[in-house]
Structures are given as structure tokens and as C-alpha cells.
Amino acid sequence: MTPTIDDIRMAAKRIAAEAIRTPLISSPALDEITGGRIYLKCENLQRTGSFKFRGAFNAIASLSEAERAHGIVASSSGNHAQGIAEAARLFGVPATIVMPGDAPAAKREGTRQRGASIVAYDRASDDRDAITASIVAETGAELIHAYNDGRVIAGQGTIGLEIAEDLAKRGEHADIVVVPCGGGGMSAGIGLAIAAESPNTQVFLAEPAGFDDYARSLASGSIQRNPRTDGSICDALMAPQPGAIGFAINRATGARAVAVSDIDAMAAVAFAFRTLKLVVEPGGAAALASLLSGRIDARGKTVVILLSGGNIDPDVLERALAA
């Protein structure tokens, strides 16, 4: 299913009782550095520590009781895993997560603590989609893809509604919204919502250098794969390629893409901790990194930066602060 703005509005009602309406905060420090008016949408403060809970809950809530009874299966390096695990726990249904063995310890532990079972795989040599498909075939469980699922995209799109609504209450609108991007589900949902509520706003996707499949796909007009499946500090953003549903939406809404290095991402993690007093993981800081590194020009503009997740291992945070 390709979601519409009506699906996003329905998702907002569906998740309202469980998802946190995260704050949209201004940042005088970033205003001074960039010469713009900067807002931060703090999804690192969302339930389970990332935006993923929105889409996971909306997807599971959309199922019938009979469909839920067979359980839920998902593949994820950690944030979607925790979102699915928490949503499944709330509905009282079992969840199985296919997770890379090198996923951050904080994300693995958070998934287990919420009651999900983990099936580990090697990111470099195993086919996670084949593993996931075999579990679905064996159990009859419902597959909820991390980003190539209309129900998930609609849930993530509620972030865009909140951004537009909260700015409108202040008599403002965004010139630019910057979103961390892996498979493109969140950016697609936000793009749909922003196109409907603030059509003059440009959405940018911030992805890791070396994993710029979205930039290449948008430039070529067709889906391009990443040449490798590991090797970035931004573990949450290493999808093999854009999801077909989200890619069609991101093309239609005119999204643009920029890439940030691991050094940029870690510098943004440190800046968020020291200056903004916020804990953000490297992938969740990709949009902030694009701003701080100058890849997004904010001079004279109102820019919303999405902080998409805060599930960072202590040793990674320590490395960022020591750099």
C-alpha cells in the first residue's frame, strides 16, 4: 500500500494514546552558528528512544486480532526492533527480530527487555531477507518491514504533521526540514505530511557517506544499491537500498539528499551532548551533522533538524566526546 495524507492523519489518531508528541525546540546556539532560525524535532525522546515506535505501533494496530495472533517478524539493526518489540508487548503478541550480530549492545538489550526474540545474522555474509522470509513461512507471522511498508511510513509521517502544526502555532513555517535517511520510510512519510501542510518547504535527506543510495537513486530516477552493507558508524542508516514505496514518494515530493561522514556524525553527537544537552546516536545525528558541516545552508532560513534516535552505546558516546 502507498500511503496518503489521510493515512497519516489516521495514524496520528491511532498512535496518540501511546506515542509521545516529541518537543520541537529552538536553539539559539545553532541560530548563532548558522545564521538561520533552527528548530530541533527531538525523536530521540520518543518511546524506545527513536521515531521507530510510531510506525511500528501504527502497523500492529492496523492488523486484525487474527493476524496478530500469529506474531510479528521484523529485521532491524535495533531501532525498528525496539519499536516493534514495544508495540508487540503492548498488544500482547510475540515478536521475532532478525538482527545483525554487530548491532549496538544497547539496542540488542532494549529489544530483549521488551520481550522479543532475536535471531542474529552476519551483516556481511548472510541474507537477512531470506532469513526473515523463512521465519514467516514457518510461523505465519506478520512481516512488518522497517521502511518499505505503507503502514510504517504513515506512522512515521505523523512527525511531519507535528512539525507543521507546532510551527503554525508559533506563526512560522519551515523553509527546510532535514531528516536522517536509511531506507527512506521516515523521510517519505514526513515528505507527504509536509507537502500537504507546508508545500513550500524543502525536505532534505541526510545519509552516511559511502551509503548514499538515495542521492544516487534520486539522481538516476531508479533505485540504486549500496556497494556494501557495513562500515559506517551510523548503524541505523545502512539500508541496502531505498524501499520502493518510499522512493516513489520521495521522488514525487521533490526530496533532495546530502551525505555526511562518520567524522561529521560523531562531531554532531558531541555537539548535541555538550551544547544541546541531548543524547543522540550517530545515525540520529545525521541531519544535525549536515547542518554543522555546512552541507545545509541555513542562512536567513527557518530549518527543522530531526534528531531521530538516542540509542547510543556508552563507548560510542565516549569516543565522540574524546575526538
C-alpha positions in Angstrom: 0.0 0.0 0.0 1.2 3.5 -0.8 0.0 5.8 2.0 -1.7 9.1 1.6 -2.0 12.1 3.8 -5.3 10.7 5.0 -3.5 7.6 6.2 -1.0 9.7 8.1 -3.8 11.6 9.8 -5.5 8.4 10.7 -2.2 7.1 12.1 -1.9 10.2 14.2 -5.2 9.3 15.9 -4.2 5.7 16.2 -0.9 6.2 18.0 -1.9 9.3 20.0 -2.5 7.4 23.3 0.9 5.6 23.2 3.4 7.6 21.2 5.0 10.8 22.7 4.4 14.0 20.9 8.0 15.0 21.0 9.1 18.6 21.5 10.1 21.0 18.8 12.7 23.2 20.4 14.5 26.3 19.2 18.3 26.5 19.5 19.9 29.9 20.0 23.3 28.3 19.8 22.6 26.8 16.4 21.0 30.1 15.3 24.2 31.9 16.1 26.4 29.3 14.4 24.4 29.0 11.2 22.7 32.4 10.7 19.3 30.8 10.5 16.4 30.0 12.7 16.9 26.4 13.8 14.4 24.1 15.4 15.1 20.5 16.6 12.4 17.8 16.5 13.5 15.5 19.3 12.6 12.0 18.3 15.5 10.8 20.5 13.0 11.4 23.3 10.3 9.2 21.7 9.2 6.0 23.4 12.0 3.3 22.9 14.5 6.1 22.1 13.7 6.7 18.4 11.0 7.6 15.9 10.5 3.9 15.0 7.9 3.3 17.7 5.4 5.4 15.7 5.4 3.3 12.6 5.7 0.0 14.5 2.7 0.8 16.6 0.6 2.0 13.7 1.4 -1.1 11.7 0.5 -3.5 14.5 -2.6 -1.5 15.4 -3.7 -1.8 11.8 -3.8 -5.7 12.0 -6.8 -7.7 12.9 -6.7 -9.8 16.1 -6.5 -12.9 13.9 -3.4 -11.5 12.1 -1.7 -10.5 15.4 -2.3 -14.0 16.8 0.4 -15.4 14.6 3.0 -13.0 15.9 5.2 -10.3 14.3 8.5 -10.6 12.4 10.9 -7.8 11.5 14.5 -7.3 10.6 16.4 -4.4 12.1 19.7 -3.3 13.5 18.0 -2.0 16.6 15.6 0.9 16.5 12.8 -0.7 14.5 13.5 -3.8 16.5 12.8 -2.0 19.8 9.8 -0.2 18.3 8.3 -3.5 17.2 9.1 -5.2 20.4 7.5 -2.5 22.5 4.4 -2.3 20.3 4.0 -6.1 20.2 4.3 -6.1 24.0 1.5 -3.6 24.3 -0.7 -5.7 22.2 0.4 -8.9 24.0 1.7 -10.7 20.8 5.1 -12.4 20.3 7.7 -10.7 18.1 10.8 -12.1 16.4 13.6 -9.8 15.3 16.2 -10.7 12.7 19.1 -8.5 13.9 22.8 -8.2 12.8 25.3 -9.6 15.2 27.2 -6.3 15.3 24.1 -4.3 16.3 24.8 -1.9 19.2 24.6 -3.7 22.6 22.1 -1.1 23.9 19.7 -1.9 21.0 20.0 -5.6 21.4 19.4 -5.4 25.2 16.5 -3.0 24.7 14.9 -5.4 22.3 15.3 -8.4 24.6 14.0 -6.4 27.6 10.8 -5.7 25.7 10.2 -9.4 25.3 11.1 -10.0 21.6 13.2 -13.0 20.4 16.3 -12.2 18.5 17.7 -14.2 15.5 21.2 -13.0 14.8 22.9 -12.9 11.4 26.1 -11.7 9.8 25.6 -8.4 8.1 28.4 -9.0 5.6 27.6 -12.6 4.6 24.0 -13.6 5.4 20.8 -12.7 3.6 18.6 -11.1 6.2 15.6 -11.1 3.9 15.9 -14.8 3.2 16.1 -15.5 7.0 13.1 -13.3 7.6 11.1 -15.0 4.8 11.9 -18.4 6.2 10.5 -17.4 9.7 7.3 -16.0 8.1 6.9 -19.2 6.1 7.4 -21.4 9.2 5.2 -19.5 11.6 2.7 -17.5 9.6 3.8 -14.4 11.4 3.1 -10.9 10.0 6.1 -9.2 8.5 6.5 -5.6 9.3 9.2 -4.1 7.2 11.3 -1.3 8.7 10.7 1.1 5.9 9.0 -0.5 2.8 5.6 -0.7 4.4 2.8 1.8 3.9 1.5 1.4 7.5 5.0 2.1 8.9 5.5 5.1 6.5 2.1 6.5 7.6 3.1 6.2 11.3 6.5 8.0 10.7 4.7 10.7 8.7 3.0 11.8 11.9 6.3 13.5 12.7 5.8 15.8 9.7 2.2 16.7 10.9 3.5 17.7 14.3 6.3 19.8 12.9 3.9 21.7 10.6 1.3 22.1 13.4 3.8 23.3 16.1 5.4 25.8 13.7 2.0 27.1 12.7 1.1 27.7 16.3 4.1 30.0 16.5 3.2 31.8 13.3 6.1 30.2 11.4 6.8 27.7 8.7 9.9 25.8 7.7 12.0 26.6 4.7 13.8 23.3 5.1 13.3 20.1 7.0 16.3 17.7 7.3 15.7 14.1 8.0 18.2 11.3 8.7 17.7 8.6 6.0 18.4 4.9 5.6 15.7 3.1 3.7 13.6 6.3 3.3 10.4 5.4 5.1 10.5 8.2 7.6 11.5 10.8 5.0 8.7 9.6 2.7 6.1 9.9 5.5 7.4 13.3 6.6 7.6 14.4 3.0 3.9 13.5 2.4 2.8 15.4 5.5 5.0 18.4 4.8 3.8 18.6 1.2 0.2 18.7 2.4 0.7 21.1 5.3 3.6 23.2 4.2 4.0 22.9 0.4 6.8 25.5 0.1 9.1 23.6 2.5 12.0 21.6 1.0 12.8 18.2 2.6 16.4 17.1 2.6 17.6 13.5 3.4 20.9 13.1 5.3 22.6 9.8 4.7 26.0 8.4 5.5 28.9 8.9 3.1 29.5 5.7 1.3 25.8 4.7 1.7 24.4 7.5 -0.5 22.0 5.2 -2.3 19.2 7.8 -2.0 21.3 10.6 -3.6 22.2 8.2 -6.4 18.7 6.9 -6.8 17.1 10.3 -6.9 19.7 11.5 -9.5 19.2 8.5 -11.8 15.5 8.1 -11.3 15.8 4.5 -10.4 16.6 2.6 -7.2 20.4 2.1 -6.7 22.0 -0.3 -4.2 24.8 0.5 -1.8 28.1 -1.4 -2.7 28.4 -2.7 0.8 26.3 -3.5 3.8 28.5 -2.4 6.7 31.3 0.1 7.5 29.5 3.2 8.9 29.2 4.5 12.4 25.6 5.3 11.5 24.4 1.7 12.0 20.7 2.8 11.9 21.1 4.2 8.3 22.7 1.3 6.4 19.8 0.0 4.4 21.0 -1.8 1.3 18.8 0.3 -1.0 15.8 2.6 -0.9 12.4 1.0 -0.3 10.3 1.1 -3.4 7.2 2.7 -1.7 9.2 5.4 0.0 11.4 6.1 -3.1 8.3 6.7 -5.2 7.0 9.2 -2.6 10.4 10.9 -2.1 10.7 11.4 -5.9 7.2 12.8 -6.1 7.7 15.2 -3.3 11.0 16.5 -4.7 13.3 15.4 -1.8 17.0 16.1 -2.1 19.8 14.2 -0.4 23.2 15.1 1.2 25.8 12.8 2.7 27.7 13.2 5.9 30.9 11.4 7.0 31.5 9.4 10.2 33.6 12.3 11.5 30.7 14.7 10.8 28.2 12.4 12.6 30.4 11.9 15.7 31.0 15.6 15.9 27.3 16.2 15.8 26.8 13.6 18.6 29.4 15.5 20.7 27.8 18.9 19.9 24.3 17.6 20.9 25.6 16.3 24.2 27.8 19.3 25.1 25.8 22.2 23.8 22.2 21.0 23.3 22.3 18.7 26.4 20.8 15.9 24.3 21.9 12.3 23.8 21.8 11.3 20.1 23.2 8.3 18.3 25.3 8.8 15.2 22.6 7.9 12.7 20.1 10.0 14.6 22.5 12.9 14.4 23.0 12.8 10.6 20.7 15.7 9.9 22.4 17.8 12.6 25.7 16.8 11.1 24.6 18.1 7.7 23.9 21.4 9.3 27.0 21.7 11.3 29.2 20.7 8.4 27.7 23.3 6.1 26.1 20.9 3.7 22.8 22.5 4.5 22.9 26.3 4.2 20.6 27.8 6.8 21.5 31.5 6.4 18.3 33.5 6.6 16.1 30.4 6.7 14.0 28.5 9.2 15.3 25.0 9.3 14.0 22.0 11.2 16.5 19.3 12.1 15.2 15.9 13.0 17.1 14.1 15.8 15.8 10.6 15.0 17.3 8.4 17.8 19.2 8.4 21.0 20.1 4.7 21.4 23.9 5.1 21.7 26.3 2.7 23.3 28.3 4.4 26.1 31.6 3.6 24.4 30.5 5.3 21.2 29.4 8.4 23.1 32.8 8.3 24.9 34.6 8.1 21.5 32.6 11.1 20.2 33.4 13.2 23.2 37.1 12.3 23.0 37.5 13.2 19.4 
